[in-house]
Amino acid sequence: MAKKTVPFNEAGIDKLPNGKPVLYKILTGGGRNNYTGVAKRGRVQDRLREHLPDGPDPIPGKRIRIEQMSSIKDAKAKEGRVIKRTQPPYNQRGT
C-alpha cells in the first residue's frame, strides 16, 4: 500500500490522504519512532491533528509517516507488531 512522509504540522497533515485506514508513526527529528497509531478511513487528518502540541493528545515529533492499509483490521495488526518491535516511548506499555 501507499506510504508517505510529511512534516508534523497542519500543512503536512493537510497533504495526507483520508480515503483509507492508515498506520502512522510520529517521528523525531532524527527519525526515531515516538508513537505508532492507526486511524480509520475518513478520520486520518482529524486523528493526527489530535497529536499536535495544542491538541488533546499531544505527542512530540517532527515528521509523520503513514502507510495506507486495506482495512482497519490489517492496520491494527501491523500496529501491534510495530509497537512490539520498536517500543515507541509515547505508546503505553502493554498495548
C-alpha positions in Angstrom: 0.0 0.0 0.0 1.0 3.6 -0.4 3.4 5.3 2.1 4.0 9.0 2.6 6.1 11.1 5.0 5.3 14.8 5.7 6.2 17.4 8.3 4.3 17.1 11.6 2.2 20.3 11.3 -1.1 21.5 9.9 0.2 21.9 6.4 1.8 18.5 6.4 -1.3 16.8 7.7 -3.5 18.5 5.1 -1.4 16.8 2.4 -2.2 13.3 3.7 -4.9 11.1 2.0 -8.0 10.4 4.1 -9.7 7.7 2.0 -8.2 4.5 3.5 -7.3 3.4 7.0 -3.6 4.1 7.9 -0.9 3.0 10.2 1.0 6.2 11.3 4.3 6.9 13.1 5.2 10.2 14.7 9.0 10.5 14.2 11.6 12.6 16.0 14.0 14.9 14.1 16.5 12.1 14.0 13.9 9.6 12.5 13.2 7.6 15.7 9.6 6.4 16.2 8.0 8.3 19.1 4.5 6.9 18.7 2.6 4.5 16.4 -1.1 4.5 15.9 -4.0 3.8 13.5 -6.7 6.0 12.0 -9.9 4.9 10.3 -10.8 5.9 6.8 -12.2 9.4 6.8 -10.6 10.3 10.1 -6.9 10.3 9.3 -6.3 14.0 9.3 -8.5 14.6 12.3 -6.7 11.9 14.3 -3.3 13.3 13.5 -4.3 16.8 14.5 -5.2 15.5 17.9 -1.5 14.8 18.4 -0.3 18.3 17.6 1.1 20.3 20.5 -2.2 22.2 21.1 -4.4 19.0 20.6 -6.0 16.8 23.3 -3.4 14.0 22.9 -0.1 15.8 22.1 2.9 13.8 21.0 6.3 15.5 20.2 7.6 14.9 16.7 8.9 16.5 13.6 7.5 14.2 10.8 4.6 11.8 10.2 5.0 8.6 8.2 1.8 6.9 7.1 1.1 3.6 5.4 -2.3 3.1 3.8 -3.9 -0.2 4.7 -6.7 -2.2 3.0 -8.6 -2.5 6.3 -8.6 -1.2 9.9 -8.1 -4.8 11.0 -4.9 -5.0 9.0 -3.7 -1.6 10.3 -4.3 -2.7 14.0 -2.5 -6.0 13.4 0.5 -4.2 12.0 0.4 -1.6 14.7 0.8 -4.3 17.3 3.8 -5.7 15.6 5.5 -2.3 15.1 4.9 -1.3 18.8 6.3 -4.7 20.0 9.4 -4.3 17.7 10.2 -0.6 18.2 8.7 0.1 21.7 7.9 3.8 20.9 8.3 5.9 24.2 4.8 7.5 23.9 2.8 4.3 23.4 1.5 2.9 26.6 3.2 -0.3 27.8 1.2 -3.5 27.2 -0.6 -2.3 24.1 
